C-alpha cells in the first residue's frame, strides 16, 4: 500500500508504540484508522477478516432493525452493509425525507450499538432492484442531462447528493475516523459495463467520481464494485456468485480482495418460477474466496425484506431475497443461516494464517487441489482441500494423510491436519416455514367496493395530443397508471359482413401492462415481461355503427434500474390499430389521444383513513375490473409475522392503514403454472390491535372475500447428519496457535445433532426420527431400507419438553447396522416446537413436576 492512507496507518502505529496505552486511548477517542494492503483491510494498523451482510433499512420497518442486526451478529457477521436510496431521501428536488423506514442515521447507529462495523454504499446510482436504480424521477427533467457519464448536469446533482449524505453521516459521527462504525464507503455501482458503453466519456466520469468521493474526506477507504480498474486509491470489488473463481482481484496489487455482493439467492420478478441457492454452495464459494486470498465477503442479501409500495424496480416482486439467511420476515432460514455461522467460526480459527501466512497451491489431481497458508517458524498452518468435481466424492492424500472430500466441496484443515469444517457437510439444523390460518380471516369478513366510476372518454381528458404520449413523462413516477382514450366513427359499410369475423383491437405498448375497454365494455388485459417489456394487447371486440370509444388503462410495474441512457426509457402505448373491418385495417396511432394521469381513488387517497370517506362505498361484488375493495380486520394474536394470501385476486396494489404493502400480480403465472408471489407481508408495526383497514385496487377482477389472513412460523425443526460429517466447529478451539479439542484430549470429536426451538418455545413432539438411510427434506422425510425404529424413542426422550437437545450420531445409539446395504449412517429427526405451557397447565412446569 502506498499514499496518504499508508502514511496515516504507519503514523498511528508509531504513536501507539511511542506513547503506550494513553496514546491508544486518544486514537480510539478521536476515531479509528482504516487502511489496507493486499492481504486485507486494516483497522488501526491490524489486519482483519470481515463477514458482512446486506440489510437495507427501507425494506424493513424500524421495529425489525434491532432483531435483524442482532441475528446477523449471532450468525457470525461483524459488518452490516446498506445502500443509500436517493429517490426516497430526495423525492422532490430539495425536499428531504429521513424519517421512519428512511432514517439512515438511526439504522447505522443501531449497527454501532451492536459493536459491528458498517459499509455505506452511497452510489448514488445503486440498481438494487429498486425503482429507477435509486435515482429520483426529477433528475430526468433536468435540461440536457445524461445519467452516469461525463455530463455536467448529472455530475452536479450527484456531487450535491453525495456531499449531503456524507455530511449527514459526519454530523452523526458515523465514520470510523470519527469513532463510528462505517469502515468503507462506495461510490457508483457496477459501472464497468457502462464505461464500455460511454467509452472515453465513461472513463472521464468514473475518474471524476473517484476524485469527488475522496475529496469528501470521510477518513475511510472508498470502493467501487465490479470495477476492475478503480481510479486512485479507490478499491475495486467483486459482485457475483463465485468471485473466488471468476475474479482475479484488483489490477493494483496493493489493494485487497473484497467481495461486496455474494448473492445468497436470486432476486425474483413477476413471472419467475421458484429458485434457490443452497447453503452448501454459498459456503463453498466463500471458502473458495478466502482460499485464494480474499478477506471480506458480503452476503447480498443477508435479509432482503420487502419492496413496500411502489419502491420495486420494473417487474420486481415485493418480497426480496426471501431465500436469504434471514427470510423476508426476519426468521432464521435454516440450514443457510446456521451453516454460514459455522463457516465464519471455522475461518476465524484460521485467521492468523489467512492474514499473515505464506500462500501456496498444491495440485492434487484434475479438479482437486490444496491451498495452503503457513507461518513455518510459528508452526501455524491452514489448508483448504478443494474438490471441484460436481458429481463425484473423492479421497485426497495431503501431507501423507487421506481425507474424504465430497463433491463440489472444500474441507478446511485449521492446522493442516484436522478437518474442522466441510462446506458440503451441514451440521446445523434445518427448518420448514409454515403458514397458519388466522381466525381474523372470517371475523367481520365484510367487503365494500368503489368503482373507478365511468370509463373515461376522449373529450373528458385535459391532455390531448395527436399521438399517445410517453407514460413516464405523464406520471412523473407519482402513479403507475395512465388512461389513454380515443374515439372513431364507423359507417355500416365498415363493419364486418360475416358473422364469424369480429374486429380485433391491437395495442402495441412499450410496457408494462394494460387493460382495455371499448364502448365501456371490458375487452381484456395484456402485459410484457422483465426481459421483453414491449408487448401487444390483441383482443376481439364488438363495435357499432357511429362513434366508438377506446380506453386503455396502461400501467407500469416500476421503472428500470440498470443500463445506459436510463433517462430515455419509455413506457405506455405506442401504435394502435383495429383489424377485421370490412374496410381493412384502421390505424388509430395518430387519431388523437386523450390522457388522464392516475386513478380517482389515488387522487382522493381513498386507501387512507383520511380519504376513504370522500367516496361512496357499496357492498362488494366479485370479478369486477378497476375496482377498489376494503374491509376491516383485527390483528392476529401472538407475535408471529402476518401475511395476506391474495391468490383469489388478479393484479393490483394493496394498502393497510394507509401504508403501501406493494404490487400484487396473481394472474401472471410462471412456467410451472403458479403465481410468482401470492403471500404478502404486512409488518405488525403497520397494524393496530383492532379495526385495521385493508384496501385493494384490483385491475382485472377477483374475489376479495376469499383473501386469507395468515401467520408465519418456523416451528418445524430438523436435523440430517451423517457419521461422515466432521465434528461440529464448536468442538474446536485455538490455543497457542494450535487447534485443540475443547475439553482436552478426551473431547468428543464425533458429529452430534442439535435441535433448538425459537425463543420462548420448546419441542412439543418428535414427528419423525430414523437412523440408517433416510431421505427427503425437512417437513417431508421418509425412512429408508436401513431404518431403525428405536430412533424415535431415543429422540423423544432426549428432546420433548426441551428448548434445545443434542443427539448422538452413531449406529450404537439407535441400534443401527453399519453393514446394512445402502446405509449412509445418517440420522434424520423432525420435531415440532410450540410455546411452553404456563405453570399449572397440562404439560406446564408444575404439571411436569408431579
PyMOL commands that set and color helices and strands:
alter all, ss='L'
color gray80, all
select helices_A, chain A and resi 4-30+57-59+62-74+86-89+100-102+104-113+131-134+137-141+152-171+176-178+192-198+200-214+243-246+279-291+336-349+351-356+376-378+439-441+458-460+471-475+492-494+566-568+600-603+612-614+684-686+704-706+729-731+744-746+790-799+811-814+845-849
alter helices_A, ss='H'
color red, helices_A
select strands_A, chain A and resi 34-36+41-43+46-47+50-55+79-83+117-123+182-187+221-225+235-240+258-263+296-303+358-365+368-375+380-387+394-398+401-405+409-413+419-422+430-437+448-451+463-465+481-490+504-509+513-518+521-527+535-540+546-555+573-579+586-587+593-597+618-619+627-633+642-645+651-656+659-665+679-682+692-698+708-722+732-735+738-741+752-756+761-772+775-777+780-782+804-808+826-835
alter strands_A, ss='S'
color yellow, strands_A
deselect
rebuild
show_as cartoon
